[in-house]
């Protein structure tokens, strides 16, 4: 009875959220739906002020590493900071909060901080798709106004932001702009920060396989198939471990339909790996972790995850399924928030996480994250749903948005 009641409540909540989302979207208009689209990247001009600064820390993110007797410092020297592939079992590498301190001698309400990844966002990376000779050819992956929770910024020019970063396969830098989003002027750029292993396997997504006793595992990493062989180590909880091979896919800029996905919104999607765990025992708990075997024999591991296998078809059991659509994505640090863009996204995610022990499957009927041609948003969405999708099948349904731009690869990234 509890499970049936939970399902009914979730159906009601999902219907309410879809209705509210639809009304909100109609009120905003197409141009303002994706917050990153409001930044006039092509209009950026250089206005570097030597008195201004932006400082970011820590320099190394996600550095909790299990190494046996090796020290963290020697590990960074041999596996991370020296440019070699990281060794050992990575813990906590998926996300971390960065401290950003900045100063502008001529502050205003229009000043903002943009987070760029890769950290080198100069015109040297411009492609033929970008017309003219722009100063900037890529949009930030997120932004926040300088006076956000900095009440005295207009007087002192000093500010501080705490921004959440997720592992997106590249390093990061933070840039201070004036002139607002419509006429941005680049004032100062920070030092670079990076995850201990930017290529680490992250954000596993489970999906029910073609048969009742099969589970599909998909994840993202920075390892091409020529660099490392992907696989999943898995087995019944407390039982012997098995290895399952994985396939590797990706796509390039030319796969996109047009701007902004082929221009300022383009960002390499990484490598998407999929493995199939077969012959599962009904209702049995399993654990798994993602692995990559480098060409020198070293193995790179993700954190450990768990799931429960499906019951046998026709078996007397209660299956609790959450169904919703049009969730979108949002930022836990409050960045990218324009006109309350997708305000219910985090609420929905957090509620499902709280009730996850009473949920057997999630069905997300699109739209999905409203990336609208800004590919960095897909990583942020898969990171947002990871606590759910890594434990129960997260099934994606068809959606009404035309299959163009970055939407065309939604199923490839999530399944």
N, C-alpha and C positions, 0 to 999 in steps of 0.2 A: 504493500500500500504506500509506503514511504517513497519507493522508487517511482510509482505511477504519479504520485502527487508532485514529485520533483520535476518529472517530465512535463506535466501540465503547467506548472509554474514557469518553467523555462520557455515553453511554447508561448505563453502569455507575454513574458518579458521580451522575447525575440520579436513578436509581432508589434509590441509597443515601440521597441527600438527602431524597427524598420520604418514605422509610420513617422516617428520623430525625425529620423534621418532624412526621409524623403522630403518632409516639409522644410528642413534646414537647407538641404541642397537646392531646392527650388528658390529659396530666398537669397542665396549667395550669388547665383549666376555662375556660368561656366568658367570665366576667367579667374575667379577667386577660389576655386575649389582646392587646388593644390598650393599650399603656402609657398613652396619654393618657386612657383611660377610667378610670384609677385616681385621677385628680384630681377631687376633689369641687368642681367649679367653682361650683355653686349654694350652697355653704357658705362661700365666701370672705367674710371680714370685714376691715374696715379696722383696722389697728393701726400706722399710720404713725409712724415714729420719726425725728425730725429729725436725730438723731446718726448714723443709718445712711445709707449711700449706695451707689449703683451707677453706675459710669462705663463707657461703651462707646466703643470706637474701632476703626477710623477712622470719621469722620463720613460720608465718601463712599466707597462700596464699588464695586468693578469699574470703576475710573476709567482704565484703560488705553485711550486713545482715539486713533485715527489722524486727525489734523486738518490735515495739510499744514503750513502755516506758522503756524497758530493755536496759541496757548499753551493749556495745560491750564486755567490759571486763568480766562482770558477765556472759554474754552469752558464752564466750569461756570457762569459768570455769565450767559452768553447762552442756554445750552441746557439746563442742569440745575437749578442751585440757584435760578434765578429762576422756575422753574415751567414753562418752555417745553419743548417736545419736544426731545430731544437730537439733535444733527446728526452727520454723519460716520459712519465705520465703527467699530463697537464691538468691542473685543477684551478678552476676559477678564471680561466682565460677568456670566457665569453663576453664579459662586460666589466667595466670599472668606471668610477666617477673621477673626472679630471678637475683639478682646481685651476681656474683661469683668472689671473690678476692682470689688470690693465690700467693705463693712464692716458688721458688725452688732454693736452693743455687748453684746447678750445672745445669743451664738451657741449653737446646739445641733445635734445630729446630724440633726434633722429639717428644717433649713433647706434651701431649694432655690431655684434660679434658673429662672424661666420666660421663654421667648422669645415675644414677642407680635408679630403682624403681621396687620393694621395696628397701628401703634404706639399709637394711641388705643384702649384697650380698656375705657374707662369704661362705666358703665351707660347712657350716652347712646346707645349703639349697640344697646341691647336691642330685640328685636322682640317682637311679640305671642306668638310661640311660646314665649318664655321666661316661665314662670309666676312670680308673686310680684314682689317688688322686689329682685332680686339686685344685689350689688355688681359682679359680673362675669358677662358673658353669652357669653364665648367662651373656649375652651380655648387654651392656648399651642400653638405649632406644634412645640415641643420643650421639654424641661426637663432639668436636671442638678442633683444635690445639691451643696450649697455646699462640702461637705468632700471632693468628688471631687478626688483628687490634691492636696489642701490639708491635709496632716497636722496642721498647727498651728491649724487654723481654730477648734476648740473653745476654745482658750486665748486667741487674739488677736482672733478675730472677723473677721480679714482673709482674703480669698480672691481667687483669680484663676482664670478659666476661659478657654480658647480654644475658641470655638464656630464651626462652619462654617455660614455662611448661603448660601442660594441665592437667585437673583432670583425673587421670587414676587409681583411687581407692586405691592408696597406697602412702606412703611417699617417699621422694627423698633424695639422697645424691650425692655428686660430688667428683670424685676421680681424682687425678693427677697421670699420668703415664709418664714414660720416655721409651726410646727404640722403639718408633714408634708403629705402629699397628701390626707389625709382631713379635716383641719380647718385649711385654709390661712388664714393671716393675712398680709395685704399690708403689708410693712414699708417698702419703698422702690422707686422706679421710676427707671430711667436716662434719660439723654438719648436722642434719636432718632438712628438711623443709617439710611441708605438707599443703594440702588444709584444710580449716576450716571444711568441711565435705567431706572427700574422697569418701563417698558412694553416693553422691548426684546424682539425675537423670540428665543425660546430653546427648547432641548430638542427638536430635530428627531427625528422617528421615521419611518424608512423602512418600507414594506411593499410586497411584490410586487403589481403591478397585476393587473387582470383578464386581461390578455394578457401573453405572455412578454416583450414588449419595452416594458413600461410599469412605472414606479416611482412609488409614491405617497409624498408627503412631507407629514407632519403636524407642526405645531408650535404653541406657545402664546405669546401676547403679551398686553399690556394694551391693545391697540388695537381698539376696536370698528370695524365697517365704516363707521360714520359719521365716524370720525376719520381713517382711513387705509385705503388699498387694499393688500391683501396680495398678494404674488407671489413667485415663485422665479426667480432668475437662475441659469442652468445651461448646461452644454455639455460636449462632449468635452474632456478635459484638453488644454490648449494650443490648442483650437479656438475657433470663434466662439461668442459668448454668445447665449443665447435667453432669453425671458421667458415664464413660464407663470403664468396667473392662479390665484388660490386662493379657495376659499369660506370663510365664517366662520360658526361656530356657538358657542353657549354655552347655559347653563341656569341657572335660578334656584332659590332656596330652596324654592319650592313644588313643584319637580320631585322633591324628596326624599320618602321614604316616612314618615319620622318622626324622633324623637330617636335619636342625637345629631346626625344630619346636618342636621336643620332647626333645631337649637338651638345648643348649645355647640360642635358640630363643624363648623358651617357656615362656609365661607369662599368668597368668590367665585372660581370656577374660572378666571377670565380668558377669553380668546377663543381658540378652537381653530380653526386654519386648515389647510386641506388642498388640495394641488395635485397635478396628475398630469403626470408627465414621460413623454412618449410617443415612439414611433418610435426607441427606443434601438438602437444597433448591438450585436450579440452580443459578449459578453466585453470590451467596451470600458470604459476608465476614464472617469468623469465627475466634475466638480466642481460644486458648487452653493452658493449662499448665500441666506438668507431676506431678504426685503425688504418694506418698507411705505412707500408713497408718501403723505405727509401732504397735507392739502388745500392747503397753501401751496406744494406742489411739492417740498419737501424729502424726501429718501429716507433711511430708516433701515435699516441693514444689520446682519446677524448676522456671525459668523465664517464662514469658508469651510470646507466639508466635502467629502467625496469618497465615491464608491461605484463598484462594478464592476457592469456590466449582466449580466443572465443570459445563458447560452448559448442558441443556437437549439434548439428542441425536437427531441429525437432525436439531437442532436449528440454525438459521442463525447467525453465530458468527465466528470470526477469532481466531484460536488457534495457538499460536506461540511456537514452540518446538525447543529446542536446542539438536542436536545429535552429539556425539563425542565418541572417544574411546582412550584407551591407555594413560590416563592422568597421572597416577602415583600420587605421593605426594612429597612435598618438605617442608623445614623448613624456616619459616619467619626470623629466627635469623641467617641463613646461615650455620647451623650445618649440619653434615652428607653429605656435598657436595663433592663428589669425581667425577672427570672428568665430572662436570656439570650434575650429575645424575638428570634426570627429570627436566630440566631447565624451561620448559614451563608450569609446573603444577600450580604454583602460578599465573602466568600470566593468564592462562585460568580461574582459580577460581575467581580471582579479576575482570576479564572482565565480567563474568556472573553475579557477585554480582552487578556491576555497572549498568548492563542492566536488572536487575531482574524485574523491574516494567513492562517491555515489554516482559516477558517470562512467559508462562503458564505451561511448563513441561520441564524437562531435561531427556534425554535418554542417559545413559552412557553405551556404548557397551564396554565390557571388552577388555583387561585386566583392572584391577582397580587400585590398589596401589602398586603392585610389592613388597609385604611384603616378599615374598620368604622365608617363614618359621620363620620370626621374628614378633611375634604376637603383639608387642607393636605398630607396624606401623599401625594396623587397627584402633586403638583409634585415632592416629594422623590424619589418613585420614578422619574419621567421624567428627573430630573437624574441619578440614580444610573446609569441604563442609557444615558444619552446617548452615551458613548463607543462603545457597541455599536450602538445603534439608529440613530445618524446615519451609519453606514458600511455596515451590512448589513441586509437586510430582517428586521424583528423582528415575527414573526407571533404573534397572540394566539389561543388556542383556547378552547373552552367550558370552564366550570368548574362545580363542584358547589354553590358557595355560592348561596343564593337571590338572584335579581336584584332587590335592593331596596337602599335607602339609597344610598350613593355607588357601590356596585358596578354599578348599572344604567348608569352612564356610563363604565364602563371602556373599552369598545371605542371610544366617541366620543372619549375623551381620547387613546387610544394609536394609533388608526388613521386 
